Amino acid sequence: MSEDKLEKYIRENRDSFDEKDVPLSLWDAIEKEVNPPPSTKLYSLRFFLSIAASVIILIGVGLGMGMYLAKPSLEDKLLAAHPDYLEAEKHYQHQINVKLSEVKSLGVDQYVAPDMSQLDAVYTELKDELLNSGVKNDKVIVEAMIDHYQSKLEVLEVVLNKLQNKNTFLNENNYENVEY
């Protein structure tokens, strides 16, 4: 077998190769390439504090919105304290709807509608004022609201009575004018 020239050169000059030492930094670099350390990212304290602040702000906003949305309004508290008001309101609303349908059947609802809307505006203003004024006596508020419905019903009854009386009067005059 023929011996390779490189092998021959290495064997003959072996002593000269061993004279020089390899720098330690070279071995460290080689070791890092062969066995890289596990990837560990170092997070700064500032990063963790910013995440914690964001979480606290989100929790605070969520709690604030939840408390605001879950808080019953003054009107809801009033209705819960006086269930008779809700029953009375349903009764009067039904009566008012019946009277309004009678007015519509007579064909004069366009004259009554502005008055009804004006009464509703007064009612809304009264309710807001009473609820926001902090009246301690809930009964005053309930009575005022029921009085509104009674007033509205009375106005409709007066209108209907006048219209029915007018129709009766016209019908009696029409029969007298008819000749047989």
Secondary structure, DSSP 8 states (H G I E B T S, - for coil): ----HHHHHHHHTHHHHHHS---HHHHHHHHHHHS---------HHHHHHHHHHHHHHHHHHHHHHHHHHS--HHHHHHHH-HHHHHHHHHHHHHHHHHHHHHHHHT-HHHHHHHHHHHHHHHHHHHHHHHHHT-S-HHHHHHHHHHHHHHHHHHHHHHHHHHHHHHHHHHHHHHHH---
